[in-house]
Amino acid sequence: MRKWEKKKIQKIARERMIRLFQLAEENAKTHPERARRYVELARKIGRRYNVPIPDEWKYRFCKRCNTFWIPGETVIVRLKPEPQPHVEYICLVCGARRRKPYLREKKNQTTAQ
């Protein structure tokens, strides 16, 4: 396979992943099982074609049970300042926890003031 063919295939895979995440977001409240399946398919496409999950969708689902997160309904979002500042996501379906550091954002705020 040529390099440009691989890039073209990866571009199509990325577009499909984005569309599946959009469908998952639309169906998360009314059909949670369907939304879970869309997330599962998007992740499978990403693994098969070696395409990373787009940043805007990375923290919108549970990696353990593929549930699309709706803050307050399927996930609890908390800010933890100590010992290292991070945002903690707790899945209400399976109990999995994910952390996302926010130290860089905090540094940018102090320099802007």
N, C-alpha and C positions, 0 to 999 in steps of 0.2 A: 504494500500500500504506500502510495506516495504521501509526502508530507502535507501537500495541499488538500488531498482527499481526507486525511485524518482531521485536519482543521475544520473542514466543511462538515464532517460527521459530528465533531464535537460542538460546533455551532448549532446544528439542528438539535442535538441532545440537550444543550443548554436551554434552547427555546422551549422544548417539550417539558423540561423540568419546571421552568417558570410558569408555563400554562397549567401544569398539574398542581403547583402550589397555589395558583390563583383559584382553581376549582376547589381545592381543599378549603381555602379561606371562605369561599361562598357557601360551601355545604357544611361547615363546621358545626353550626348551631342546629340546623334542621336534620342533617344526616351525618352524625359523627363517624359511623362505620365507613361510609363512603369517603369521607375526608381522610380517614386513617389509611384507606387503600390508596388514595391519590398520593399521599406522602410516601407510602411504601414504594409505589411505582417510580416516583421521582428519584428516590434514593437509589433504587435498583438501576435506573438509567445512568445516574451519575457514576456508580461503581463500574458498570459495564464499559462505559466509554471514557472513563478516567476524567470526569468533569467535576470540579468542586461545586458544592452547593453555593448559590449566590448569597452574598453577605446579608442582603435584606431578608432572606428567608432562614438563615442559619439558626437563629434563636427563636423560631416560631413553632417548633414541634419538639416532641420528646424523642430522643434517640433510642430509648429503650422500647417504648410501646407504639411509636409512630403517631401518637395523638397530636392533632393540630391544636395548638394552645390558644385559648381565649382567656385573657387575664380575668381572674375572679371566678371563672367557671371551671376551667380545666387546669389552671396553673395559678400558683401563688408567686408573686414577684416581690422580692424584698431587697432592700439596700443594706449591705453589711459593711460598716466602716472599719471594723477591726478584725484581725491584725492587718490584713491587706484589703483595701476597699474593693468591693465587687458587688455585682448584682446576682442574686441567687434566685433561680427558678425551681419551684418544687411542683412536679406533676401530681395532680390530684387523682389520676387514674392508676398509676403504678408506684408513685412515691419516689421516683428518680429525682435527683438533684443535679442541676447544672449551674456552673458559675461563669460569670463573664466579668473580667476586671474592668474597672473604670478609672484607674489611676491616671491614664493619659488625659482624659477629659478634665479631671480635677486639676492637673498641672496647667492645662491650657487656660482654665478659668482664673487661676491665681496670677498668671502672667498677664492676662487681659485687664485685670483690675488696677 
